[in-house]
Amino acid sequence: MIVVSEGWFQTGLILLMCLLLAGSLIIVRRKLRRSKKQVAGKKEAAATFLTCVMVVTLYFAISLSFPRAFYADLLLSESKTQLITRESMRYMSFSPVFKLYVIERGPIIRPAQEMSVSIETNDYTPLYTYAKKYEHIVRSDQSIDMQAYVDAVIVPELAKLDDESLTLTELKTALPHHTFTFIENMDVEGGDGDE
């Protein structure tokens, strides 16, 4: 997986497009001047304009084809997990790369045993494997829907915990890449509305 800052990506892409534009314009002008017919200035201007339009379109096509990740997002690939440390970065890989937004990396709360359970993920390798196998948790931008993952993988295990067919130790053994913290439900009693 190659990860490049947005600034370097845009600078390299603009330099590449400038070189492509210069080369294309030179080739177009030489071809037009070598043709057997006399080329009018309007035809040369039209060819130059169309070449510029093609290069600008190519710039936007290439820019949009490289995915973007933002600060504190997590990129998951087959071989490594990379935390984004800058404001905006572009990435590329020949194998599938999944993105986990920073907002979804925090603890997820679910009910179990008349309490609330805070679920935190410590190791993302099993998550990558699951997302590659079951694409229903992967969004169109290749980000992983952690809520869907928790509902598909962890909630059934918590239900077994409620049914007492599974102990807490067995749950921690079955899902070692997650940390479970049980929190007592606090019932907040409201006033009667009189002040």
Secondary structure, DSSP 4 states (H G I P E B T S, - for coil): -EEEEHHHHHHHHHHHHHHHHHHHHHHHHHHHHHSSSPPPHHHHHHHHHHHHHHHHHHHHHHHHHS-EEETT-EEE-SS-EEE--SSEEEEE-SS--EEE-GGGSS-EEEEETTEEEEEEES--HHHHHHHHH-GGGB-TTSBB-HHHHIIIIIHHHHHHHHTTSS-HHHHHHH-TTEEEEEE---PPPP--S--
